[in-house]
């Protein structure tokens, strides 16, 4: 055992303390009670010494006795079948530990997590954490987390279960840090099972493709066994080739030929179909290529319009017609089109995610967008505060611009327990949007119901919209479902209001008793001009009842499977209830000069019947307006894309004479041409490079340049990927893209010294992780790791808790202990000064003093010369003997004994003085 001081220089204070104690001894020499003075001096010396030692922070250094072990379990895909083996090894190890030994359990893949904290108890975690990311092995991160589990100034042992392969990080660097903390690292080598596995490692597509050509593609396949299978080849997720192949062990290159039928940014995917294959993740690989062709247009419409298709095709466009339910759900489904046209499509027919993908395609990749008018477009279509409204040059809201008929709107929302979650939150948010669409003179009521109706907002004019919105958003989820009572309350609240339009919107996901007389209730409301629409949320809603209620209430029925369309439904219902967004008085539009449209109207402007009222955005241009200054044609630049709003229709019912106009085809094709993107598809060459910590995109420009570039990367699901772009050489750039495998699209923008902007777009694939490559155990790499930490491979479970080779010396402060003792001495010193020494202590002290005097007297007598006469025993009796005899003869009280003792000492001094005089 050793003692160390944290602040040893404080011990120098002992020198002045020693001097002060010496002065005290000299100054108190005249004290009558010499024994008490000595005791006090000793106590004070101890008190001062202990206090100074405590200030120096003494630490007792002891070797660490218990063994602390962290078990680090690899649960990545490469060792997916070793879970039971690792758990069995762990259980047997814990059985061999000593009582004071402690352990912790961690698991890791791409991330590491603590399954069980450091302790002495048995295994107690119920199941493995599944959020570790099995697609990668990050041993460095796992070791760093494991080392943080040990307490400060404490060593221990990490037992790493691994096959020696890592796909992220650098465990060699992590091992070096363990050496500085006296943490040992041992390992248990995991041997992956031998699997049959085949992987697609490369899809090679020509850099330049043209629509209609016969393309030659090669697919590289690696396999550890010979087998037969099917190879499928896809173009934009459409299977175009499927062939049987014989795969040999090793590398296989399979040629594929196919006619190029798609244009724009096209995705090509090779996929293997095999039996008894270890990893499905490495059986497919995608690439992206730009296919040159004439512009391709996506026309979205739910009804036939052959005239429109023929007009576009006659202009040289390639047109693909889809209904709203056929819209793609990934961003790659939109990037092979140069422009998208929404022809009278309602927002209630499209999910929020699909609208977001279109918005990103326009903003980040330059795809054009055109919306035409109709009863399902713009505000009437429910596009208020949607991603589509964001990209258009007009706002859907026209309140504050013109007088509207007074409106009373009652929203009846199901708040039963089954509504809990996203759809209830979206329904409340949709109701809040409806508040924004209404004027202050309009009336809004809000009823939430479960087994009974709860009036949240009384139907009164919207004088304080913020307060109404706050009340709506604060509604909690409740209990059961009872529809009829809530409708009775809604009709009672709204029927007698003095407004021109009265409308009820019912939203529910449940069922209710149908034996109530809904028909009589609705008919009575209809007599007072009350209409009603219904919304069925989810699969459990009573569709038959709700559809019947909407029909009786002269409203609309919405069958909702995706809850993200709820806001569009409520905004559409709110707008349609006003019935003022449609301007249906025939008029002659006004053409503004200077925007390039004048030449088409040299022979006059045709009459138009109707349009949907909108409000132009501040940055937009409006070359064609109505007589009320409303936009008929508005356009603007949104990000990289050009978007146009044409607020009349293209079918003729609203456009009137425009559809019969001899310049109609030229006008419409020019509108579409204005939306087409302008970009360079061959400005850069790109390739994906992989390192352990990251994947990055290498971009090489076709000419050397020191100008920076701006990049935007979008995943196939439409998510924006944060990528750090840096220049590594003139015309060469690197962009970090992360390690998540999948298909990505990149947009590159560069501005030269003159302000000219060049744009490039392409796509690339981050391949699957190396975790899915069968490489076997990497024992060499593991041995390199163990050599750094002086560790070893463990073969027996009992080795886990063996004593540490170099246990950490643990330091324990004893400051508090010293302070405690010093205070006890202080209390004792105070007691002695106030009360004196105890009698028993004095008696013992006197006996010791008497013995000492007798010894000193004998030494003095032996030193006296012989010529000096010595008193006879009978004449002079030794003082000590007399005192002893007197004590034996008669016991004395304490005070008499002390006086007698003082007299004896004085008598002895007198005798010695007499002897000295005689000698002289």
PAMI-360430 format. One record per residue (C-alpha): residue in three letters; x, y, z. Coordinates in steps of 0.1 Angstrom, whole numbers, plus 5000, padded with zeros to 4 digits. Layout:
N
ALAXYZ
...
//
This chain:
920
UNK500050005000
UNK501350354991
UNK500250695000
UNK500350984976
UNK499551354981
UNK497751544955
UNK499151874968
UNK502451784986
UNK503652144988
UNK501052205014
UNK503151995038
UNK505552285041
UNK503052445064
UNK504252195091
UNK507452405096
UNK505752715109
UNK503252505129
UNK506252335146
UNK507652675155
UNK504352785170
UNK504052475191
UNK507552525204
UNK506652885214
UNK503552755231
UNK505752505251
UNK508052785262
UNK505353025271
UNK503452775292
UNK506452655312
UNK505252815344
UNK502052625343
UNK501552435376
UNK500252115360
UNK503051995338
UNK501251675327
UNK498251865314
UNK500552095294
UNK502251795278
UNK498951625268
UNK497651955253
UNK500851995233
UNK500551645219
UNK496951685210
UNK497552015193
UNK500451875174
UNK498151595161
UNK495351835152
UNK497552065132
UNK499351775115
UNK496051595106
UNK494551915091
UNK497651995070
UNK497751635058
UNK494051665049
UNK494651985029
UNK497351805009
UNK494651544998
UNK496351215007
UNK495450914986
UNK495850554994
UNK497050364963
UNK495650014961
UNK495649764933
UNK492249694916
UNK490949374930
UNK487749304910
UNK487849224872
UNK485549434850
UNK484649284816
UNK482749434787
UNK481449174762
UNK481249324727
UNK478949114705
UNK478949144667
UNK475449124653
UNK476149244617
UNK474849054587
UNK478148884580
UNK477848684613
UNK474048664614
UNK473948294623
UNK476348324652
UNK473948484677
UNK473248174696
UNK476948084697
UNK477848424712
UNK474948414737
UNK475948064749
UNK479648174753
UNK478448474773
UNK476248264797
UNK479148024804
UNK481548304810
UNK479248474836
UNK478948144855
UNK482748144861
UNK483048504874
UNK483948574911
UNK481548754934
UNK483149094931
UNK483649074894
UNK481449294872
UNK480549284835
UNK478549474808
UNK477049354775
UNK477149564743
UNK476049474707
UNK477149644675
UNK476649664638
UNK476750004621
UNK476050144655
UNK476850014690
UNK474350004719
UNK474549894756
UNK472349594762
UNK473249564799
UNK475049814821
UNK478049724843
UNK477049524873
UNK477349194892
UNK473849054884
UNK473148774859
UNK472048834824
UNK468849034824
UNK468249204790
UNK465049074775
UNK466049084738
UNK468649234715
UNK468349594703
UNK467449574667
UNK468349934658
UNK472149874654
UNK472149864616
UNK473149514604
UNK474249644570
UNK477649754583
UNK480349654609
UNK481849944628
UNK484349794653
UNK485950124660
UNK482750284672
UNK481949974692
UNK485349974710
UNK485050344718
UNK481650294734
UNK482849994753
UNK485750184767
UNK483350454780
UNK481550194801
UNK484450154825
UNK484450394854
UNK487150674854
UNK490550564866
UNK489550204863
UNK490949934840
UNK489249624827
UNK488949384798
UNK486949404765
UNK486149074749
UNK485349134712
UNK483248884693
UNK484048934656
UNK485048774623
UNK487749034619
UNK485949214590
UNK484849584593
UNK483149794567
UNK483250124586
UNK485750294608
UNK489350184617
UNK489549964648
UNK493349984648
UNK493150354658
UNK490550264685
UNK492849994699
UNK495750234704
UNK493550444727
UNK492850144749
UNK496550104757
UNK496650444774
UNK493750354797
UNK495150014808
UNK492149834792
UNK492949494778
UNK491349364746
UNK490849004739
UNK488848844711
UNK486648544703
UNK486948474666
UNK483648404649
UNK483748174618
UNK480848254595
UNK479047964581
UNK479747864546
UNK476948004524
UNK475947974488
UNK475948324476
UNK475848504442
UNK476048874438
UNK475549134410
UNK478649354413
UNK478449574382
UNK475949694355
UNK477749854326
UNK475650084304
UNK476950304275
UNK477450664286
UNK475250794258
UNK472050634248
UNK469350744223
UNK465750654223
UNK464950374198
UNK468550244195
UNK469549884203
UNK471649904235
UNK474249654246
UNK474649614284
UNK476849384304
UNK476049254339
UNK478949124361
UNK478048844386
UNK480348704413
UNK479448364428
UNK481148114452
UNK479347814436
UNK478147714402
UNK474347724398
UNK471547814374
UNK469248114378
UNK467248384361
UNK468448734352
UNK465849004350
UNK466649354335
UNK464449654341
UNK464049994324
UNK462350234348
UNK460949934368
UNK459449784336
UNK460949434330
UNK462249424295
UNK464549124295
UNK464348794314
UNK466748514306
UNK467948184321
UNK471748184328
UNK474247934340
UNK476548084366
UNK479947944372
UNK482047984403
UNK483948304402
UNK483348604379
UNK480648594352
UNK479848864326
UNK476448834311
UNK475649044279
UNK472149194274
UNK470749364244
UNK467449564243
UNK465749844225
UNK465850184243
UNK462250284248
UNK462350544276
UNK463850884275
UNK465351134299
UNK466851014331
UNK466250644329
UNK466950384356
UNK468250044346
UNK468249754371
UNK469749404369
UNK468249154394
UNK469048784400
UNK466348524408
UNK468048224426
UNK467347944450
UNK469247894482
UNK471048224481
UNK472548364513
UNK471848744508
UNK469048884488
UNK470549234493
UNK473349174468
UNK471149024441
UNK470249354424
UNK472049664413
UNK470849984396
UNK472350254374
UNK471050574359
UNK471650704324
UNK470451004304
UNK468750894272
UNK468451164245
UNK465251204226
UNK462451434218
UNK460751594249
UNK458551354269
UNK455451494285
UNK453451334314
UNK449751424310
UNK447751344341
UNK444051344336
UNK441151124348
UNK438951154317
UNK439651104280
UNK440951404259
UNK442251274227
UNK442351614211
UNK444851734237
UNK447051434232
UNK446951474194
UNK447851844197
UNK450951774218
UNK452051484196
UNK451551694164
UNK453951944180
UNK456651674183
UNK456251584219
UNK456051224232
UNK453051204255
UNK452350954282
UNK448850974297
UNK448250854333
UNK445350894357
UNK445951034392
UNK445950694408
UNK448750584384
UNK451150854395
UNK454650724406
UNK455550704443
UNK459250744438
UNK461151044424
UNK462650844395
UNK459150804381
UNK459051174373
UNK462651254362
UNK462451094328
UNK459751354318
UNK460651704307
UNK457251844317
UNK454251734337
UNK450651854329
UNK447851844355
UNK444651854335
UNK441751924360
UNK443151694387
UNK441951734423
UNK444451734452
UNK442151484470
UNK443151224444
UNK446951264452
UNK448851184483
UNK451051444501
UNK454151244493
UNK453351234455
UNK452951614455
UNK456251654474
UNK458051434448
UNK456751654420
UNK457751964438
UNK461351834442
UNK461451724406
UNK460552074395
UNK462752264420
UNK465852054420
UNK465851884386
UNK464252144363
UNK461151934353
UNK458452174340
UNK454852184354
UNK451552314340
UNK448152314357
UNK445052384337
UNK441652494351
UNK438452304358
UNK436152224387
UNK438952004402
UNK441852254398
UNK443452524419
UNK441452624449
UNK438452414439
UNK440752114438
UNK441952154474
UNK445452274467
UNK445552534494
UNK448852504513
UNK450052204494
UNK453452134477
UNK451752194444
UNK450552544454
UNK454152614465
UNK455552544430
UNK452752734411
UNK452953104403
UNK449553164419
UNK448053134454
UNK444752944458
UNK443453184485
UNK441553484471
UNK440053614504
UNK440453984509
UNK440254044471
UNK436554034465
UNK433254004484
UNK432053644490
UNK428653514501
UNK428453474538
UNK429153114549
UNK428652904579
UNK430852594581
UNK430452324607
UNK433252064610
UNK432251744629
UNK435351534638
UNK435551184653
UNK437751184683
UNK437350824693
UNK440350614704
UNK440750454670
UNK441550804655
UNK444650844676
UNK447750904656
UNK448551074623
UNK445051094609
UNK443751274640
UNK446651514639
UNK446151574602
UNK442351624606
UNK442851894633
UNK445552054611
UNK443152044581
UNK440452214602
UNK442952484611
UNK443752544574
UNK439952584568
UNK439952864593
UNK442653044572
UNK440553014541
UNK437453174556
UNK436753544560
UNK436253724593
UNK432553764585
UNK432253384579
UNK431053154607
UNK432952834618
UNK431852574643
UNK433752274654
UNK432351964671
UNK434451674683
UNK432551354692
UNK433151014708
UNK430150864726
UNK428651204727
UNK429251544710
UNK431551804724
UNK431152154711
UNK434752294709
UNK433952614689
UNK430552774690
UNK429452874654
UNK430153244655
UNK431953484631
UNK435753444630
UNK436753764648
UNK439753584665
UNK441153324642
UNK444153254664
UNK441953154693
UNK439852924672
UNK442852754657
UNK444252704692
UNK441052544704
UNK440852304675
UNK444552194679
UNK444052124716
UNK441351864712
UNK442451524727
UNK441451174717
UNK438451034735
UNK436450714737
UNK433750544715
UNK431850644684
UNK428250784682
UNK427550974649
UNK423851054651
UNK424051264683
UNK426851474669
UNK424951544636
UNK421851644656
UNK424051894675
UNK425652024643
UNK422252074626
UNK420852244657
UNK423852474658
UNK423852574621
UNK420352554608
UNK418952894621
UNK422053104613
UNK421453404590
UNK423953324563
UNK423653244525
UNK425552904526
UNK425552644554
UNK427752334551
UNK428652044574
UNK431751824570
UNK431651494589
UNK434951304593
UNK434950954610
UNK436850624609
UNK434250424628
UNK430750284627
UNK427650384646
UNK424050274652
UNK422050304620
UNK418650264635
UNK418350644639
UNK416450854614
UNK419251024596
UNK417051094565
UNK414551304585
UNK417351494602
UNK419051574569
UNK415751664551
UNK414851904578
UNK418252064575
UNK417952084537
UNK414752294541
UNK417052544558
UNK419752524530
UNK422152304550
UNK424352074529
UNK426651804541
UNK429751614529
UNK431251304545
UNK434851164548
UNK435450804555
UNK438950754572
UNK440450414569
UNK439150064563
UNK436850034593
UNK434650334584
UNK430950274576
UNK431250364539
UNK427750274530
UNK426250494557
UNK428650794550
UNK428050774512
UNK424250774518
UNK424551074542
UNK426551274516
UNK424051184489
UNK421051294512
UNK422951614522
UNK423651714485
UNK427451704493
UNK430351484484
UNK431651154498
UNK435451094502
UNK436950754507
UNK440350814523
UNK442950544525
UNK445950784529
UNK445451024557
UNK447751284541
UNK444851384517
UNK442651504546
UNK443951864545
UNK443251884508
UNK439651754513
UNK438852014539
UNK440352294520
UNK438452184489
UNK435152154508
UNK435652494523
UNK436352654489
UNK433452474472
UNK431052584500
UNK431652944490
UNK430952874453
UNK432653204443
UNK435953084430
UNK434453024396
UNK434153334375
UNK431653224348
UNK430753554331
UNK431953554294
UNK434753804288
UNK437653894265
UNK441053834282
UNK443654114282
UNK447054034266
UNK449954234280
UNK452754314256
UNK456354244262
UNK456053884272
UNK456253714237
UNK452553624234
UNK451453924213
UNK452053764179
UNK449453494184
UNK446653754189
UNK447353974159
UNK443853894146
UNK442053944179
UNK441453774212
UNK438753504214
UNK436053514241
UNK436453304272
UNK433553164293
UNK434953094327
UNK438053054349
UNK439052984385
UNK439953294405
UNK443453294420
UNK445953544433
UNK449353594414
UNK452453564435
UNK454753854438
UNK457653714417
UNK455353574389
UNK454553734356
UNK450953744342
UNK450953804305
UNK447153724302
UNK444553854326
UNK440853874330
UNK438854194330
UNK438954174369
UNK442754154368
UNK442753784377
UNK445453564362
UNK444453364331
UNK448053264323
UNK450753314350
UNK454353184349
UNK457453194369
UNK460753014376
UNK460652784406
UNK464052664414
UNK465352504382
UNK461952444368
UNK459452664349
UNK455852634360
UNK452652784344
UNK449052824356
UNK446352834330
UNK443152904350
UNK440652814323
UNK440152464310
UNK441452294278
UNK438252094271
UNK436152384257
UNK433452424283
UNK435252704301
UNK437652814274
UNK434752894251
UNK435953034217
UNK439552964226
UNK439052594220
UNK437752674185
UNK440452934178
UNK442752864148
UNK445752944169
UNK444652724198
UNK447152444190
UNK450052694186
UNK449052864218
UNK448952544239
UNK452152394225
UNK453852724232
UNK452652704268
UNK454052354271
UNK457352464254
UNK457752734281
UNK457852474308
UNK460652254292
UNK463952244311
UNK467252374297
UNK470152164309
UNK473352004297
UNK473351634300
UNK477051574292
UNK478851854312
UNK480351604337
UNK481351244341
UNK480751084375
UNK481650774394
UNK480950644429
UNK483950564451
UNK483750374484
UNK485850394515
UNK485150244549
UNK483850564564
UNK482050704535
UNK480850684499
UNK481550984477
UNK480751094442
UNK483651194419
UNK482651454394
UNK484951554365
UNK483951844343
UNK484451834305
UNK486752144308
UNK489052264334
UNK487552534357
UNK488252684391
UNK484552784395
UNK482652624424
UNK479552414419
UNK476252374438
UNK474852024441
UNK471551884452
UNK471151514458
UNK467751354461
UNK467050984471
UNK464550774451
UNK462050824480
UNK462351204475
UNK464451274506
UNK467151544503
UNK470651404511
UNK473151644528
UNK476251624507
UNK479451824513
UNK480951934480
UNK484652024476
UNK487052094447
UNK490051864447
UNK491551994414
UNK490552224386
UNK487352074371
UNK487351784396
UNK485051764426
UNK484051524454
UNK480551504469
UNK479951304501
UNK476851094497
UNK476750874528
UNK476750494530
UNK473050414526
UNK472650194495
UNK470150294469
UNK469350504439
UNK470050884440
UNK469751174416
UNK472051474414
UNK471651824401
UNK474652034395
UNK474552414390
UNK477552634381
UNK477553004375
UNK480353164355
UNK481953514358
UNK479353664335
UNK476453524356
UNK475553254330
UNK474152944347
UNK474852594334
UNK472852304348
UNK473551934348
UNK471551644361
UNK472251274364
UNK471850974387
UNK473950724405
UNK473750424427
UNK475350364461
UNK475849984460
UNK475049744488
UNK477449714518
UNK480549494517
UNK478849324546
UNK477049114520
UNK480248994503
UNK481248654516
UNK484948684526
UNK485248454556
UNK486948524589
UNK489848774587
UNK492148634612
UNK495148834600
UNK493449164607
UNK492349034641
UNK495848934650
UNK497049284641
UNK494449434664
UNK495449204693
UNK499149274689
UNK498549644696
UNK496649574728
UNK498749274739
UNK495549074739
UNK494848714729
UNK492248504713
UNK490048324739
UNK489147964734
UNK487547894768
UNK484748074786
UNK486548054819
UNK489248284805
UNK486948584805
UNK487248684842
UNK490948584847
UNK492948844867
UNK494149144847
UNK497749134836
UNK498449484848
UNK495649584872
UNK495049954876
UNK496250114908
UNK493150274923
UNK493550584945
UNK491250644974
UNK491250974992
UNK491350965031
UNK490851335036
UNK487551295053
UNK488951025077
UNK491851255087
UNK489451545093
UNK487251335115
UNK490151225137
UNK491351585139
UNK487951705151
UNK487851435177
UNK491251545190
UNK490051905190
UNK487051815212
UNK489351615235
UNK491751915238
UNK488952155246
UNK487651915273
UNK491051885290
UNK491552255291
UNK488152315306
UNK487852015329
UNK491351895335
UNK492851555332
UNK490851255346
UNK491951125381
UNK492850775368
UNK495050935342
UNK496851135369
UNK497450835391
UNK498950635363
UNK501050935353
UNK502350985389
UNK503350615391
UNK505350655360
UNK506950975372
UNK507850815406
UNK509550525388
UNK511450765367
UNK512550975398
UNK513750665416
UNK515850565387
UNK517250915384
UNK518050925422
UNK519950605420
UNK522050735391
UNK522751055410
UNK523750875443
UNK526150645424
UNK527750955410
UNK528451115445
UNK532151095458
UNK532950845486
UNK534251105511
UNK530751255513
UNK528951075541
UNK525850905531
UNK522950905555
UNK522050575571
UNK518950405563
UNK517550445597
UNK518450815596
UNK517250895561
UNK514650695546
UNK514150735508
UNK511450965499
UNK509850725477
UNK509850465505
UNK508350715530
UNK505750805505
UNK504950445498
UNK504750365535
UNK502650665542
UNK500350565513
UNK500150205527
UNK499550335562
UNK496850575554
UNK495050645520
UNK495051015511
UNK492651215492
UNK493551335458
UNK494451695469
UNK496751575498
UNK498451325475
UNK499351595450
UNK500651825478
UNK502751545493
UNK504251475459
UNK505251835455
UNK506751845490
UNK508851525482
UNK510151685450
UNK511151995470
UNK512851795497
UNK514851595472
UNK516051925457
UNK517152045491
UNK519251725498
UNK520951755465
UNK521752125472
UNK523252025506
UNK525551765490
UNK526852025466
UNK527652265494
UNK529652005514
UNK531551905483
UNK532652265480
//
